[in-house]
Structures are given as C-alpha cells and as structure tokens.
Amino acid sequence: MTRLLVILGLALVAAGLLWPWLGRLPIGRLPGDILIRREGFTFYAPITTGILLSILISVILWTVRR
C-alpha cells in the first residue's frame, strides 16, 4: 500500500510539472466525445476519452500487479 501511494504521488507531481505540455494533447477532444453548447448551457460528455483512460489505467494496474 505504501509503495502504491508513493507511485501515485510521484505520478501526480510529474503530471503537474508536465501540465503545460499535456494540455496540448487532444485528450478530451476526441471523436466520440459529446459537446453541446447552447445559450447559457454547456453539456460535455467525454465518452471516448473515458474509455481510453479506463483501458490505459487497467493495463498499467495489470502490469504493476504481475
């Protein structure tokens, strides 16, 4: 548990340091993500992004546990 928390903390620090470059990636603007803008209303459903992130996290956790 301690090792997992240290790894998660380091990953968060790395993501924070790399944020200016990570913001340029098309994550969140993929085909399949739904964005509806109306006057006074915005609806955003990142369906494709959520699926890809879920697969990525599952693969990472699967490799760490092996």
N, C-alpha and C positions, 0 to 999 in steps of 0.2 A: 504494500500500500504506500509506503514511504517513497519507494522508487517511482511509482506511478505519479505521485503528487509532484515530485521533483521534475519529472519529464514534462508534465503538463505546465508547470510553472515556467520552465525553460522555453517551451513552445509558445506560451503567451508573450514572454519577453521578446522572443525572436519575431513573432508576428507584429508586435508593437514597434520594433525597430525597423522592420521592413514595410510598414504600412504605406508609406508614400509610393512604393513600387507595386505593392499588392493592390492598391486602389485602381491601378491602370488595367488590371486583368479584367476580362469580360465576365467574371463571376457575378451573377445577379442580373445579367443582361443576355442570357442565353435564349435560344429559340425554345419555346415551351413555357417560359416564364410569362405570367399574365400581368399586364399593366393596363389599368383602366383609369383614365383621367377625365373627370367632368368638372364643371364649375363648382368649386367648394368641396370636392370629393376626389380622393385618390385611393384606388384599391390595387394592391400589389401582392401576387401570389407566386413566389419563386419555386415552382414545381420542379422544373428540370434541375435547378441549382441544388435544391434539397435532396433530390435523388442522387446526384453525383457526389455531393458531400457525404451522404449516408454510405455510399459504396466505398468511397475513399477512407472514411473512418473505420468501416468494417474491415477493410483489407489491412489497415495499419494495426488495429487491435488483434486481428488474426495472426499477423506476423510477430507481434510482440509476445503473444501467449505461447507461441511454438517454441 
